[in-house]
Amino acid sequence: MPKSEEAGSFPPYSVFETRRFLADLASLGSVGQKRLEAKLRDYVYPILRQTPHSGSNIKRLKNWDPPTWRYRVGDWHFFYEIEERQRTVFMTAADHRKMAYR
């Protein structure tokens, strides 16, 4: 039986990058942007496709509406929302940790 048909398994989440998220990445400059894009593609997105609710670098933010999560990579925070019905993770913002909550 294929893994996706096993009892209790769910299809992976898809990841969607919003315009604001892409603009935040573009504002980093070419060197920083390429490095963070590689980290997102190779490390962050595979984790978010499987378990967007929990992990060592994942935290649900308190008192945010709509419910929002933060993924930390070094000095950078990536913010996202989860749409359960569509099984989609919406990447909404990227910010340096010093500026992330201002």
N, C-alpha and C positions, 0 to 999 in steps of 0.2 A: 504494500500500500504506500503511495507517495506520502511524503512527510506532511504536506498541506492537508491531507485527508485524514490524518490521525485524529483520534478523539481528543478534544480539548485544544487543538492547535488552531491558530488564527492566521489569516494572511498578514503579511507585513504591512506596516503603515507606509504611506508615501510621504515624501517631504516636498513641500512647496515653499519657495522663497518669494516673499512679498517684495514689492517695489522698494519699500523703505529699507528692508534688510539689504537688498542689493545696493542701494544708495549708501548705506552705512559701510558696506565693504569697500565700495569704490572710493570713499573718502579717506581710506587708509593709505593710499599711495600704492604704486605698482608692486613694490617689494613686499610690503606687509600684506597686501591683498592676496598675492599669489601664494604666500606661505599659509595664510589662514584658509584660503579656499582649498588647498591641498589637505590640510588638517580636517576640514569639514567633510570633504569627499571621502577621504581614506579612513577616518576614525569616527567622527561624530555622527554622520548620517547613517552608517551601518548600525550603530547602537540605537539611534532614535527610531529606525525602522522596526526594530524588534521590541524594545522596552523604553518608550518615551517617558514613562511615569516615574521611573526610579533608576538609580545608578550612583556611582561614587561622585560624579561631577554634576548631578542633576538635583535641583531643588525646586519645589513648588513655592511660589511666592505668596505670602500671606496678604490678604485683603486686596487682591487684584481682581478686577472684573473687566473682561472675562478671565477665568482662571488661566494663569500664565506660569510657565516653568522657565528656569534658567539653567543653561549648560555652561559650565566654566571650563575654559581652556587657557591655562596660564593666566595672563593678566586680562583676558578677554571674556566677556559674558555674551552669550547668545540667548536671546529670549524667544520663546515659542508658545503657541497655543495648540491644543489638540482637539480635533473634531472626531469624536468617537464613531459616529454613524458612517462617515466617509473613510475612517481610519487614515486621517491625514494630519500631519504635523505641519503647521504654518510657522515658518521662521519669520518673526516680526521685526526684530531689531538686533543690532550688534553694537557693543560699546566696550570701551576700555573700562576696567573695574573702577577707576577713580571717577569716571563720569556716568556710570551706569544708572545710578538711582537719583540723579539730580533733575 
